[in-house]
Amino acid sequence: MAAAYVMAGELGGAGGRHDEAFRNYEALLRSTVASKQKAAERFSAAFAPRTALGLFVRNQVIKACGVPGVAGLAFGRDMTDKFRVPYYDWPHLAFNDIVSA
């Protein structure tokens, strides 16, 4: 959702200069996306275990994540985003403008 919001904001603010909007979008999100991809690589083996023991452990961890606070302890740093969504000054549309579009 945040990435779609940023893309819309950059496209809206670029005044038709799509290349500029795409460059700005990538510059804003590159480090966040790279961080998420690294986290996915770290967890990929845990979510697709190769042994019965690994499968058992994975299932127990997933079940435990239903307890408040456990997910944060188990996956906290990889689930937390430090990305700050930029503010975009959206034009104010009347309800009729939206409905008739």
C-alpha atoms as one frame of an Amber mdcrd trajectory, in Angstrom:
protein
   0.000   0.000   0.000   2.775   2.423   0.880   4.576   1.725  -2.392   1.396
   2.339  -4.399   0.820   5.580  -2.502   4.383   6.723  -3.219   4.075   5.798
  -6.899   0.827   7.746  -7.206   2.325  10.723  -5.389   5.432  10.759  -7.550
   3.439  10.399 -10.770   1.085  13.146  -9.664   3.907  15.487  -8.744   6.006
  14.900 -11.856   3.672  16.774 -14.163   3.713  14.106 -16.871   7.472  13.440
 -16.597   7.130   9.706 -15.956  10.863   8.981 -16.093  11.406  11.479 -13.286
   8.559   9.979 -11.257   9.964   6.453 -11.634  13.476   7.591 -10.636  12.139
   9.369  -7.545  10.003   6.350  -6.630  12.970   4.014  -6.876  15.220   6.362
  -4.903  12.649   6.549  -2.104  11.964   2.808  -1.866  15.201   1.088  -2.914
  16.697   0.624   0.563  13.391  -0.508   2.087  12.798  -3.070  -0.661  16.399
  -4.318  -0.452  16.000  -4.789   3.301  12.746  -6.735   2.835  14.359  -8.953
   0.196  17.259  -9.774   2.520  14.792 -10.659   5.285  12.897 -12.931   2.891
  16.144 -14.709   1.983  16.918 -15.275   5.682  13.480 -16.729   6.357  12.999
 -18.720   3.155  14.550 -21.905   4.540  12.484 -21.630   7.727   9.224 -21.458
   5.803  10.078 -24.387   3.530  11.839 -26.889   5.810  13.413 -30.018   4.348
  12.998 -32.312   7.337  10.141 -33.503   9.526  11.804 -31.858  12.535  12.122
 -28.572  10.640   8.460 -28.777   9.660   7.469 -29.392  13.282   9.548 -26.464
  14.552   8.178 -24.140  11.868   4.595 -25.081  12.716   5.178 -24.514  16.434
   6.713 -21.091  15.815   3.796 -20.098  13.588   1.296 -21.264  16.221   3.177
 -19.363  18.921   2.962 -16.174  16.847  -0.737 -16.086  17.701   0.242 -15.156
  21.258   0.512 -11.368  21.621   4.124 -10.219  21.475   5.649 -13.482  20.242
   5.717 -12.473  16.564   7.573  -9.303  17.494  10.145 -11.292  19.435  10.581
 -13.897  16.705  10.563 -11.632  13.662  10.635  -8.102  15.083  13.439  -6.410
  13.231  12.411  -7.918   9.912   8.763  -6.964  10.329   9.396  -3.383  11.392
   9.569  -0.714   8.744  11.602   2.426   9.223  10.294   3.830   5.958   8.581
   7.183   6.359   5.860   7.757   3.790   6.291  11.148   2.159   3.524  13.714
   2.342   1.905  14.532  -0.986  -0.396  17.513  -1.404  -3.291  15.764  -3.119
  -5.803  17.907  -4.952  -9.128  17.984  -3.166 -11.824  16.414  -5.295 -15.520
  16.806  -4.749 -17.512  13.597  -4.293 -19.272  14.211  -7.612 -15.925  14.433
  -9.427 -14.963  10.994  -8.114 -18.328   9.372  -8.850 -18.534  10.713 -12.400
 -14.996   9.605 -13.293
